């Protein structure tokens, strides 16, 4: 269980700037990653994930959900890159859900930022535990 925090691939370009969240934001969060309609090459996704690992963000996370890429292009390759980086970091028990329909894909659903969420590995579910609207 953790607060959900978005991380599209271009976000990492803000690392080291005033726009980058404080390290405390990442502790205990469920990261959600997505690619864009630009359909980046798998090498870029691997670079991007390794940067999150190098900054300690992956080790602070409670889980990861990874959006299904637009047109399903590179879906299996992106998943393989994610698992490769998690293996490199020794994060064998980190709950991960891939190919979810959010972000830059179609069809899509909306995920609220910063709300308490849960990945239940036993029931194989993802739940948002707080209201997404005020």
Number of C-alpha atoms within 10 A of each C-alpha: 18 21 24 27 20 19 15 17 16 11 12 14 11 11 13 9 8 8 10 13 12 9 11 10 16 21 17 18 26 28 24 23 20 26 21 16 13 9 15 15 12 18 12 13 20 18 13 19 21 21 16 16 17 12 12 15 20 26 19 18 22 22 24 21 21 24 25 28 27 21 13 12 14 16 17 15 15 25 19 14 19 22 16 15 19 20 12 12 15 11 13 11 10 15 17 21 18 19 17 18 18 21 24 19 20 13 12 13 10 9 15 15 12 16 19 19 19 20 21 13 12 6 7 9 10 14 11 17 13 12 9 13 6 3
